[in-house]
Amino acid sequence: MIDSMHLKEIVDRVVFNPMLPSHLESLYVFLETGKWGKVQFFPENPCITVPETVLRKYCLFNLSRKFKGKTEAMKAQ
């Protein structure tokens, strides 16, 4: 018989979406405490860890918004 007092709560994981406020809140909690907030995420290729995945996707999302339309001009230089 398994003692349910020692079982960890099963965590539902999702794919990180930098457009969702709940995902950003969970990232913020992680950066402040080292533990994820209410939402936890899967690691995704080419990354190995969850923090690496989330931070990469967050950076790419924000950089693509900042440089939208400028990347082609930058390549031409």
Summary of the structure (lengths in Angstrom):
residues: 77
radius of gyration: 17.1
end to end distance: 68.4
largest distance: 68.4
contacts: 158
relative contact order: 0.14
helix: 51%
strand: 5%
